[in-house]
Amino acid sequence: MKEKKVKVLISLPESIKAWLDRTSTVNDRTASGEITRLLRRTMEQEMQDEQKQRA
């Protein structure tokens, strides 16, 4: 089942927006899709780090 999506408005420095545009084009994603991929990867890494700290 797909997760419900919510809209979030963010402000980015122009340099980050330019990088995001290039990266999302290279990866054949929308800017939103690229942001989601990056945030999900960060979230998963942090969850793994938390599990390691508990072990």
C-alpha positions in Angstrom: 0.0 0.0 0.0 1.3 3.4 -0.9 2.0 6.0 1.8 -0.2 9.1 1.7 1.8 12.1 0.4 1.8 15.5 1.9 3.0 18.7 0.4 5.8 20.6 2.0 7.1 24.0 0.9 10.8 24.7 1.4 13.2 27.5 0.5 16.5 26.5 -0.9 19.7 28.5 -1.7 20.1 28.9 -5.4 23.2 26.7 -5.4 21.4 23.8 -3.9 18.5 24.2 -6.3 20.9 24.2 -9.2 22.5 21.0 -7.9 19.1 19.4 -7.3 18.0 20.2 -10.8 21.2 18.6 -12.3 21.0 15.6 -10.0 17.4 14.9 -10.6 17.8 15.2 -14.4 20.8 12.8 -14.3 18.8 10.3 -12.2 15.6 10.8 -14.3 13.5 12.0 -11.3 11.6 15.0 -10.5 13.1 17.4 -7.9 10.5 16.2 -5.5 11.4 12.5 -6.2 15.1 13.3 -5.7 14.5 15.1 -2.4 12.4 12.1 -1.2 15.1 9.7 -2.2 17.8 11.7 -0.4 15.7 12.1 2.7 14.7 8.4 2.8 18.4 7.4 2.5 19.3 9.7 5.3 16.4 8.4 7.5 17.4 4.8 6.9 21.0 5.5 7.7 20.1 7.2 10.9 17.8 4.3 11.9 20.7 1.9 11.3 23.0 4.1 13.3 20.5 4.1 16.2 20.2 0.3 16.1 24.0 0.0 16.2 24.2 2.3 19.2 21.6 0.2 21.1 23.5 -3.1 20.4 
